[in-house]
Amino acid sequence: MKKNLIILLFLLSFNSAYAGLNNTVQCPEKISVAQSVSEKYAGWRSITAEPNYYLSSITFYSGKPEENASLAPDTSKNDKSTWTFSPNEQIYLTCEYNQTNIQLTQALPVHITRCTVLYDANVRSSSGGFLPKSVQCASGK
């Protein structure tokens, strides 16, 4: 009986610690992309500049991003947006970069039920939105 009580107390403390777990998810701030001209153009020579491809937006998806089920934030202001998820959903975070069609994506841990994106309200991306600074996710109610 005492052994069962100890196990029960351990499981309760583990579950309560797990429920309040916070995660900071960080998209790479900038990426390297290789581009090249696919054809030769008579009289022209191609050169390659050293561009910078910076993080420009973040999107959350219910299921794999290829399924196109992007999620709208529950609340949104200039400096932050918050999404709430069902604990039964597999949520993916996608990071998008300026002047590219490259997206980096990863599945969030299944216990995540809420994410907040903080934005730099002083800097806008080429698409007009504010640039994301950080993503903070949490589990629990």
N, C-alpha and C positions, 0 to 999 in steps of 0.2 A: 504494500500500500504506500509506504514512504517513498519507494523508488518511483512509483507512478506519479506521485505528487511532484517530485523533483523534475521528472520529465515534462509534466504539464506546465510547471512554472517556467522551465527553460523555453518551451515552445511559445508560451504567451509572451515572454520577454523578447524572443527572436522575432515574432510576428509584429509586435508593436514597434520595434526598432526598424524593421523592414518597411512598415507602413509609412514612416516618416522620412524615408530615405530621399535625399536630394541629390541631383546629378547636374553638373554643368557640362553641357555638350558644346564643343567648340568646333565650328567649321574652320577649315584652313583659311587664313586671312587672304592669301593670294595663291594662285596656282601657276604652273608653267605649262604652256601649250605650244606644240609644234605645228606650224602652218607652212604650206608650200603651194605654189601655183601648179595646177594640174595640167596645164597646156603651155606650150611655147608661143609667144606672140612676136611676129616678125618685126624687127627693129626695136624690140624692148628687152630689157634685162631686169630680172626681179632681184630685189634686195630685201633683206629682212631686218626690221627694226627690233629693238628690245622692248616689247610691250609689257605692261603690267596688267594682269587680270585679277582684279580684286573682288572679294565677296560683295555681291550686290543685293541678294535677297535670300530669304529662307521660306520654304514651304513645307507643310506637314501633310502627309497622305495617310488615309485609312487603307491599308494594304500596300502592295508594291506600287511605286510611282508609275510604272508602265500601265497600270489599270486606270490612271487618271482620276482618282477619287481624292482630289485635293480638298483640304479642310479650311473653312473660313475661321478666323479667330472669333472667340466669344466676346471679347472686348478689345478695343483698339484705340490708341491715342498716338500722338506724334512720337512719344518716347518709348512706348511699349505696347505689345499685343499679347493676349493670353488665349491659349487653346485649352479646352478640357476634353479628355478622351475617356471612352468606356474602357474598363479594365479588360474587356473581352476582345478589344481591337488590337491588331498589330499595326503600330504607327511607325511610319518612316519619316525621317528628316531629310530634306534635300537642300543642298547649298548651291546657289546659282552665282555665276561669275560674269562680270561686265564684259561686253564685246565678244562673248563666246556662246556656244550652245552646249557647253560642258556643264554637267551637274554632278555633284558628288552626293551620294545618298547612303544612309545606314538605318537599319532598324533600331528603334529605341528598345530598351529593356521592357519586357512585357508588364512590369509593375508600374510603369509611368502612367499617370492619369492627368497630368497638367504640365504645360510648358509655357514659359513667358519669354518672349524675345524682347530684349532691350535695344533701342535704336539710338543712333547719334542724330539728334534733332537738328544739328547744325550742318549736316552733309546729306545731300540727296544723290541717289544713283542716277544713271543715264535714263532709267525708266521713270524717274520722278519720285520714287519712294525714298524714305530715309534709310540710310545704311545700317544694317544690323551690327551691334557690338557684341552681344553675348546671348546665349540661350541657357535658361535655367529651368530644369525639369524636376518634378517631384512626384512621389507616389502618395497614396492615401486618399482620404475622403475630402 
